[in-house]
Amino acid sequence: MKTRVTELLGIEYPIIQGGMAWVAEHNLAAAVSNAGGFGLIGAANAPTEVVRDQIRKAKELTDKPFGVNIMLLSPHAEEIAKIVVEEGVAAVTTGAGNPEKYMEMWKAAGIKVIPVVASVALARRMERYGADAVVAEGCESGGHIGEQTTMTLVPQVVDAVNIPVIAAGGIGDGRGFAAIRMLGAEAAQIGTRFVVAKEAVVHDAYKQRVIAAKDIDSEVTGRSTGHPVRQLRNKMTREYLKMEKEGASFEELEYLTLGSLRKAVVEGDIVDGTVMAGQIAGLIKQEQTCSQIIQEIIKEAEQLLKIN
Ligand SMILES: Cc1cc2nc3c(=O)[nH]c(=O)nc-3n(C[C@H](O)[C@H](O)[C@H](O)COP(=O)(O)O)c2cc1C
């Protein structure tokens, strides 16, 4: 299944594994790349040397291209922007900010730049800055979200830019993949389904919570702060939403969630931790290898799109 994205990234299948904080470490990224997709290491707020170490470890596990997701609000973003050049990663995806000031350096190093956007205006701006593609992410997705749905955002972004569009948010199987191809996207970025990949170093309690989730089990916290996050309902979300309703300050809410994703992913505390996952969690029924996940999605989509 060739698209401009498979050409751009030098991959077999147009499936990108989302750069997920704590979840997307080197084992998952390398496994996705080895399976013919494009793996990403999620740098999130991790210190610079941790990210370098992750990149080097991924290189030991795969000789296929992989990338790094850089959260531009991270205090280490500036240093990590340089490290991806030194380590020669194939691509960066960026979130939470404007990657313009790094663009020249990355392009000179041959790194493909793929910002994550949640609106047409931002997609256009990123194209003007020289982005090689954009990820258009709908609010069905796990983690930090915008307001538009994947169904409405993707075709509007496709119409607005000439660079390839990668759809994200709510894609869990071959049907979802075929649908975003029909909307004009040239690849899918998938997060939640890869959380339960066998190779994902995620606490089993977290994986089982995602597998057990129903369609209505995700909730959005943080709308009052301007930083909405989709996650699965638990004691933490109930407490957070109650505090938001009562008018808690940004600082009070931040304090409540300090280290809470790590608590869930690493320690398996799915009661007081943050269990980020998207609305598609209800569709996900089992732990599988990255290769099984990618093959299943591509086979089903090919049948639906009738391109064998
Ligand atoms: C646990 C988790 C953590 C995430 N962390 C990040 C992150 O650090 N940076 C980012 O750009 N996106 C992050 N995302 C979003 C994913 O990269 C991806 O775009 C999204 O999960 C796609 O939607 P889906 O979950 O419906 O597949 C995260 C998603 C999840 C589920």
The ligand as a Gaussian input file, in Angstrom:
#p B3LYP/6-31G(d) Opt

LIG

0 1
 C       -1.205000       7.104000      26.562000
 C       -1.140000       8.142000      25.480000
 C       -0.149000       9.120000      25.549000
 C       -0.015000      10.071000      24.530000
 N        0.999000      10.978000      24.595000
 C        1.236000      11.802000      23.539000
 C        2.389000      12.662000      23.515000
 O        3.195000      12.682000      24.444000
 N        2.565000      13.460000      22.411000
 C        1.699000      13.441000      21.348000
 O        1.915000      14.178000      20.362000
 N        0.589000      12.647000      21.353000
 C        0.366000      11.823000      22.410000
 N       -0.730000      10.973000      22.383000
 C       -1.566000      10.919000      21.161000
 C       -1.058000       9.821000      20.199000
 O        0.230000      10.120000      19.732000
 C       -1.996000       9.619000      18.992000
 O       -2.017000      10.745000      18.150000
 C       -3.412000       9.286000      19.425000
 O       -3.392000       8.323000      20.446000
 C       -4.229000       8.781000      18.230000
 O       -5.547000       8.506000      18.586000
 P       -6.067000       7.060000      19.131000
 O       -5.640000       6.998000      20.553000
 O       -7.538000       7.137000      18.961000
 O       -5.409000       6.009000      18.280000
 C       -0.909000      10.052000      23.423000
 C       -1.932000       9.084000      23.391000
 C       -2.051000       8.138000      24.384000
 C       -3.141000       7.101000      24.283000

